[in-house]
């Protein structure tokens, strides 16, 4: 391997959670490859988070387009010589609606990004990790992927699929030293959270359920869970879906 520092790939790296994950891995000694569809947003994250440009690199792509994924990962391997961690945060919620009004276009695009994008990233990174004999993958489920919340049949079911895919990969590739786990947050204090709250009000007068802690998670709190799962301290954690919801699902 060409570099002694470990390398982490983060998709959706300009988002609230994604950018916090990037910062966490950088501060923990990793070089980070930032992937997102919005190039300007990636550059803004580097400036706002005061990241070392020598330690992070930006890649603009649509994770649902296989050739873009393939080319990007090949370029990362050529430049870095290794991929130690893959964190798939890229996701969209889409438009809330009752099932009969949930357009196929909306449903399909959610699956393209959330499910197909996560699959494609894993499909093209796994051979590299297998050759290395080591690696960690962390995908993003959600409390929405653990129960049947109303008005989000596309988003919720996409997260169920991601949790399931994660377990498939954990079972298949644990023998090669590769661990795969998922994190399922509840509400997180991001722009996506605020937009979702406003969108949800179109269908329900009920208040957002935050759980016993009475607040959404901060992105950094979720990033801490992701980093732990990727670290050697979690060396025997494989195939788990870690619920990080502040107790939201307790009732």
LUMBABA-485323 format. One record per residue (C-alpha): residue number from 0; chain; x, y, z. Coordinates in Angstrom, 2 decimals. Layout:
N
+------+-------+---------+---------+---------+
: loke : kolse :      xx :      yy :      zz :
+------+-------+---------+---------+---------+
:  NUM :     A :       X :       Y :       Z :
...
+------+-------+---------+---------+---------+
END
This chain:
251
+------+-------+---------+---------+---------+
: loke : kolse :      xx :      yy :      zz :
+------+-------+---------+---------+---------+
:    0 :     A :    0.00 :    0.00 :    0.00 :
:    1 :     A :    1.30 :    3.41 :   -0.98 :
:    2 :     A :    0.31 :    5.41 :    2.10 :
:    3 :     A :    0.55 :    4.58 :    5.79 :
:    4 :     A :   -2.57 :    6.58 :    6.67 :
:    5 :     A :   -5.86 :    4.78 :    6.48 :
:    6 :     A :   -8.36 :    5.86 :    3.83 :
:    7 :     A :  -12.09 :    6.36 :    4.26 :
:    8 :     A :  -14.66 :    6.98 :    1.53 :
:    9 :     A :  -17.77 :    8.93 :    2.53 :
:   10 :     A :  -20.75 :    9.30 :    0.19 :
:   11 :     A :  -23.19 :   12.15 :    0.69 :
:   12 :     A :  -20.20 :   13.96 :    2.16 :
:   13 :     A :  -21.70 :   17.45 :    1.93 :
:   14 :     A :  -24.74 :   16.58 :    4.04 :
:   15 :     A :  -25.18 :   17.21 :    7.74 :
:   16 :     A :  -24.26 :   13.67 :    8.80 :
:   17 :     A :  -21.83 :   13.06 :    5.93 :
:   18 :     A :  -19.77 :   16.17 :    6.66 :
:   19 :     A :  -19.65 :   15.30 :   10.38 :
:   20 :     A :  -18.38 :   11.82 :    9.44 :
:   21 :     A :  -15.71 :   13.37 :    7.23 :
:   22 :     A :  -14.57 :   15.63 :   10.07 :
:   23 :     A :  -14.49 :   12.74 :   12.56 :
:   24 :     A :  -12.37 :   10.50 :   10.35 :
:   25 :     A :  -10.00 :   13.35 :    9.44 :
:   26 :     A :   -9.49 :   14.25 :   13.08 :
:   27 :     A :   -8.80 :   10.58 :   13.79 :
:   28 :     A :   -5.93 :   10.38 :   11.32 :
:   29 :     A :   -7.61 :    9.15 :    8.15 :
:   30 :     A :   -7.34 :   10.53 :    4.65 :
:   31 :     A :  -10.89 :   11.01 :    3.42 :
:   32 :     A :  -12.37 :   10.77 :   -0.06 :
:   33 :     A :  -15.50 :   12.93 :   -0.17 :
:   34 :     A :  -18.17 :   11.87 :   -2.66 :
:   35 :     A :  -21.27 :   13.90 :   -3.46 :
:   36 :     A :  -23.39 :   15.06 :   -6.37 :
:   37 :     A :  -22.81 :   18.73 :   -5.44 :
:   38 :     A :  -19.24 :   19.88 :   -6.04 :
:   39 :     A :  -19.72 :   23.37 :   -4.60 :
:   40 :     A :  -21.22 :   21.94 :   -1.43 :
:   41 :     A :  -18.16 :   19.71 :   -0.97 :
:   42 :     A :  -15.84 :   22.71 :   -1.24 :
:   43 :     A :  -17.99 :   24.59 :    1.27 :
:   44 :     A :  -17.65 :   21.72 :    3.76 :
:   45 :     A :  -13.86 :   21.79 :    3.46 :
:   46 :     A :  -13.86 :   25.52 :    4.21 :
:   47 :     A :  -16.40 :   25.47 :    7.04 :
:   48 :     A :  -14.96 :   22.40 :    8.75 :
:   49 :     A :  -11.41 :   23.74 :    8.26 :
:   50 :     A :  -10.26 :   20.46 :    6.72 :
:   51 :     A :   -6.72 :   20.00 :    5.47 :
:   52 :     A :   -6.92 :   20.01 :    1.65 :
:   53 :     A :   -3.95 :   17.63 :    1.59 :
:   54 :     A :   -5.96 :   15.08 :    3.57 :
:   55 :     A :   -9.29 :   15.25 :    1.76 :
:   56 :     A :  -10.24 :   14.99 :   -1.88 :
:   57 :     A :  -13.57 :   15.73 :   -3.57 :
:   58 :     A :  -15.32 :   13.61 :   -6.19 :
:   59 :     A :  -18.53 :   14.65 :   -7.91 :
:   60 :     A :  -20.78 :   11.80 :   -8.98 :
:   61 :     A :  -24.25 :   10.32 :   -8.89 :
:   62 :     A :  -23.94 :    7.16 :   -6.80 :
:   63 :     A :  -26.77 :    5.54 :   -8.75 :
:   64 :     A :  -24.76 :    5.60 :  -12.00 :
:   65 :     A :  -22.53 :    2.53 :  -12.07 :
:   66 :     A :  -19.85 :    3.81 :  -14.43 :
:   67 :     A :  -19.37 :    6.93 :  -12.33 :
:   68 :     A :  -19.03 :    4.80 :   -9.20 :
:   69 :     A :  -16.60 :    2.42 :  -10.90 :
:   70 :     A :  -14.40 :    5.20 :  -12.27 :
:   71 :     A :  -14.35 :    7.10 :   -8.99 :
:   72 :     A :  -13.33 :    4.09 :   -6.92 :
:   73 :     A :  -10.65 :    3.10 :   -9.41 :
:   74 :     A :   -9.26 :    6.63 :   -9.23 :
:   75 :     A :   -9.23 :    6.55 :   -5.44 :
:   76 :     A :   -7.39 :    3.23 :   -5.39 :
:   77 :     A :   -4.84 :    4.48 :   -7.91 :
:   78 :     A :   -4.17 :    7.60 :   -5.83 :
:   79 :     A :   -4.33 :    6.15 :   -2.32 :
:   80 :     A :   -3.44 :    2.49 :   -2.78 :
:   81 :     A :   -5.96 :    1.33 :   -0.19 :
:   82 :     A :   -9.53 :    1.70 :    1.07 :
:   83 :     A :  -10.01 :    0.92 :    4.76 :
:   84 :     A :  -13.49 :    2.23 :    5.41 :
:   85 :     A :  -16.59 :    2.95 :    3.35 :
:   86 :     A :  -19.40 :    5.02 :    4.85 :
:   87 :     A :  -22.55 :    5.31 :    2.74 :
:   88 :     A :  -24.50 :    8.32 :    3.99 :
:   89 :     A :  -25.85 :    9.42 :    0.59 :
:   90 :     A :  -29.65 :    9.34 :    0.71 :
:   91 :     A :  -32.79 :   11.26 :   -0.15 :
:   92 :     A :  -36.13 :   11.23 :    1.63 :
:   93 :     A :  -38.19 :   12.17 :   -1.40 :
:   94 :     A :  -41.70 :   13.49 :   -1.06 :
:   95 :     A :  -43.96 :   12.41 :    1.79 :
:   96 :     A :  -47.33 :   11.09 :    0.62 :
:   97 :     A :  -49.90 :    8.42 :    1.37 :
:   98 :     A :  -49.17 :    5.29 :   -0.66 :
:   99 :     A :  -51.88 :    5.90 :   -3.29 :
:  100 :     A :  -50.39 :    9.34 :   -3.98 :
:  101 :     A :  -46.75 :    8.26 :   -3.75 :
:  102 :     A :  -45.67 :    8.54 :   -7.36 :
:  103 :     A :  -43.59 :    5.81 :   -8.94 :
:  104 :     A :  -41.10 :    8.47 :  -10.05 :
:  105 :     A :  -40.62 :    9.51 :   -6.41 :
:  106 :     A :  -40.37 :    5.91 :   -5.22 :
:  107 :     A :  -37.92 :    4.96 :   -7.96 :
:  108 :     A :  -35.55 :    7.86 :   -7.40 :
:  109 :     A :  -35.40 :    7.13 :   -3.66 :
:  110 :     A :  -34.39 :    3.56 :   -4.43 :
:  111 :     A :  -31.86 :    4.66 :   -7.05 :
:  112 :     A :  -29.94 :    6.77 :   -4.54 :
:  113 :     A :  -30.53 :    4.99 :   -1.25 :
:  114 :     A :  -30.55 :    1.33 :   -2.27 :
:  115 :     A :  -28.85 :    1.08 :   -5.66 :
:  116 :     A :  -26.23 :    3.68 :   -4.70 :
:  117 :     A :  -25.34 :    1.82 :   -1.51 :
:  118 :     A :  -25.20 :   -1.46 :   -3.41 :
:  119 :     A :  -22.98 :   -0.07 :   -6.17 :
:  120 :     A :  -20.51 :    1.43 :   -3.71 :
:  121 :     A :  -20.24 :   -1.87 :   -1.85 :
:  122 :     A :  -20.03 :   -3.91 :   -5.04 :
:  123 :     A :  -17.02 :   -1.95 :   -6.29 :
:  124 :     A :  -15.22 :   -1.48 :   -2.96 :
:  125 :     A :  -15.56 :   -5.04 :   -1.69 :
:  126 :     A :  -13.04 :   -6.58 :   -4.13 :
:  127 :     A :  -10.44 :   -4.07 :   -2.93 :
:  128 :     A :  -11.10 :   -4.83 :    0.73 :
:  129 :     A :  -11.11 :   -8.56 :    0.00 :
:  130 :     A :   -7.68 :   -8.31 :   -1.59 :
:  131 :     A :   -6.45 :   -6.32 :    1.42 :
:  132 :     A :   -7.91 :   -8.90 :    3.81 :
:  133 :     A :   -9.50 :   -6.15 :    5.87 :
:  134 :     A :  -12.08 :   -3.39 :    5.71 :
:  135 :     A :  -15.15 :   -1.86 :    7.29 :
:  136 :     A :  -18.43 :   -0.78 :    5.72 :
:  137 :     A :  -21.02 :    1.31 :    7.52 :
:  138 :     A :  -24.36 :    1.90 :    5.83 :
:  139 :     A :  -27.27 :    4.05 :    6.93 :
:  140 :     A :  -30.56 :    2.56 :    7.93 :
:  141 :     A :  -33.09 :    4.55 :    9.94 :
:  142 :     A :  -35.82 :    4.12 :   12.49 :
:  143 :     A :  -37.98 :    4.42 :    9.37 :
:  144 :     A :  -36.44 :    1.16 :    8.20 :
:  145 :     A :  -37.41 :   -0.62 :   11.40 :
:  146 :     A :  -41.13 :    0.15 :   11.57 :
:  147 :     A :  -43.88 :    1.25 :    9.21 :
:  148 :     A :  -44.09 :    5.02 :    9.55 :
:  149 :     A :  -46.88 :    6.67 :    7.59 :
:  150 :     A :  -46.40 :    8.69 :    4.40 :
:  151 :     A :  -42.94 :    7.35 :    3.59 :
:  152 :     A :  -43.37 :    3.96 :    1.93 :
:  153 :     A :  -40.46 :    4.68 :   -0.40 :
:  154 :     A :  -37.97 :    6.06 :    2.09 :
:  155 :     A :  -38.87 :    3.67 :    4.88 :
:  156 :     A :  -38.74 :    0.57 :    2.73 :
:  157 :     A :  -35.44 :    1.72 :    1.18 :
:  158 :     A :  -33.91 :    1.77 :    4.64 :
:  159 :     A :  -35.25 :   -1.72 :    5.39 :
:  160 :     A :  -33.49 :   -2.81 :    2.20 :
:  161 :     A :  -30.20 :   -1.21 :    3.24 :
:  162 :     A :  -30.28 :   -2.89 :    6.65 :
:  163 :     A :  -30.89 :   -6.20 :    4.90 :
:  164 :     A :  -28.13 :   -5.70 :    2.32 :
:  165 :     A :  -25.72 :   -4.87 :    5.12 :
:  166 :     A :  -26.45 :   -8.18 :    6.81 :
:  167 :     A :  -25.99 :  -10.04 :    3.51 :
:  168 :     A :  -22.54 :   -8.51 :    3.02 :
:  169 :     A :  -21.57 :   -9.11 :    6.65 :
:  170 :     A :  -22.44 :  -12.78 :    6.27 :
:  171 :     A :  -20.68 :  -13.22 :    2.95 :
:  172 :     A :  -17.47 :  -11.27 :    3.59 :
:  173 :     A :  -16.73 :  -11.64 :    7.29 :
:  174 :     A :  -14.51 :  -14.59 :    6.36 :
:  175 :     A :  -12.30 :  -12.15 :    4.43 :
:  176 :     A :  -11.80 :   -9.78 :    7.36 :
:  177 :     A :  -14.47 :   -7.35 :    6.18 :
:  178 :     A :  -17.09 :   -6.12 :    8.62 :
:  179 :     A :  -20.38 :   -4.52 :    7.54 :
:  180 :     A :  -22.76 :   -2.77 :    9.90 :
:  181 :     A :  -25.53 :   -0.22 :    9.69 :
:  182 :     A :  -26.51 :    2.74 :   11.83 :
:  183 :     A :  -30.18 :    3.67 :   12.24 :
:  184 :     A :  -30.67 :    7.20 :   13.59 :
:  185 :     A :  -33.90 :    8.80 :   14.61 :
:  186 :     A :  -34.19 :   12.52 :   13.97 :
:  187 :     A :  -30.88 :   14.30 :   13.43 :
:  188 :     A :  -30.41 :   18.07 :   13.52 :
:  189 :     A :  -29.77 :   18.64 :    9.82 :
:  190 :     A :  -31.38 :   20.53 :    6.95 :
:  191 :     A :  -33.01 :   17.25 :    5.90 :
:  192 :     A :  -34.67 :   17.02 :    9.32 :
:  193 :     A :  -36.05 :   20.54 :    9.12 :
:  194 :     A :  -37.36 :   20.02 :    5.59 :
:  195 :     A :  -38.95 :   16.72 :    6.60 :
:  196 :     A :  -40.77 :   18.29 :    9.53 :
:  197 :     A :  -42.29 :   20.93 :    7.26 :
:  198 :     A :  -43.21 :   18.37 :    4.61 :
:  199 :     A :  -44.80 :   16.04 :    7.15 :
:  200 :     A :  -47.07 :   18.84 :    8.43 :
:  201 :     A :  -48.98 :   18.60 :    5.14 :
:  202 :     A :  -50.43 :   15.29 :    6.30 :
:  203 :     A :  -50.44 :   15.31 :   10.08 :
:  204 :     A :  -50.93 :   17.72 :   12.98 :
:  205 :     A :  -49.01 :   15.47 :   15.36 :
:  206 :     A :  -45.69 :   16.64 :   16.73 :
:  207 :     A :  -42.39 :   15.02 :   15.78 :
:  208 :     A :  -41.53 :   12.25 :   18.25 :
:  209 :     A :  -38.07 :   12.89 :   19.69 :
:  210 :     A :  -38.04 :   10.26 :   22.43 :
:  211 :     A :  -36.94 :   10.46 :   26.09 :
:  212 :     A :  -33.96 :   12.75 :   25.46 :
:  213 :     A :  -36.33 :   15.34 :   24.00 :
:  214 :     A :  -34.06 :   16.48 :   21.18 :
:  215 :     A :  -32.73 :   15.36 :   17.82 :
:  216 :     A :  -29.21 :   13.99 :   17.63 :
:  217 :     A :  -26.41 :   16.28 :   16.59 :
:  218 :     A :  -24.62 :   15.02 :   13.45 :
:  219 :     A :  -21.41 :   14.63 :   15.44 :
:  220 :     A :  -23.12 :   12.15 :   17.77 :
:  221 :     A :  -24.00 :    9.93 :   14.83 :
:  222 :     A :  -20.50 :   10.34 :   13.39 :
:  223 :     A :  -19.08 :    9.03 :   16.67 :
:  224 :     A :  -21.12 :    5.83 :   16.28 :
:  225 :     A :  -19.98 :    5.43 :   12.68 :
:  226 :     A :  -16.35 :    5.88 :   13.63 :
:  227 :     A :  -16.59 :    3.36 :   16.46 :
:  228 :     A :  -18.06 :    0.75 :   14.10 :
:  229 :     A :  -15.21 :    1.37 :   11.66 :
:  230 :     A :  -12.50 :    1.18 :   14.29 :
:  231 :     A :  -10.58 :   -1.78 :   15.66 :
:  232 :     A :  -12.43 :   -1.29 :   18.94 :
:  233 :     A :  -15.47 :   -2.75 :   17.15 :
:  234 :     A :  -13.46 :   -5.64 :   15.70 :
:  235 :     A :  -16.10 :   -8.23 :   16.68 :
:  236 :     A :  -19.14 :   -6.21 :   15.60 :
:  237 :     A :  -20.38 :   -7.51 :   12.27 :
:  238 :     A :  -23.85 :   -7.56 :   10.73 :
:  239 :     A :  -25.33 :   -5.31 :   13.41 :
:  240 :     A :  -27.87 :   -2.55 :   12.97 :
:  241 :     A :  -27.03 :   -0.02 :   15.66 :
:  242 :     A :  -30.03 :    2.00 :   16.77 :
:  243 :     A :  -28.93 :    5.56 :   17.61 :
:  244 :     A :  -32.26 :    7.28 :   18.22 :
:  245 :     A :  -32.07 :    8.63 :   21.76 :
:  246 :     A :  -34.73 :    6.13 :   22.77 :
:  247 :     A :  -37.24 :    7.36 :   20.20 :
:  248 :     A :  -38.50 :    3.85 :   19.45 :
:  249 :     A :  -39.17 :    3.02 :   23.08 :
:  250 :     A :  -42.71 :    4.31 :   22.57 :
+------+-------+---------+---------+---------+
END
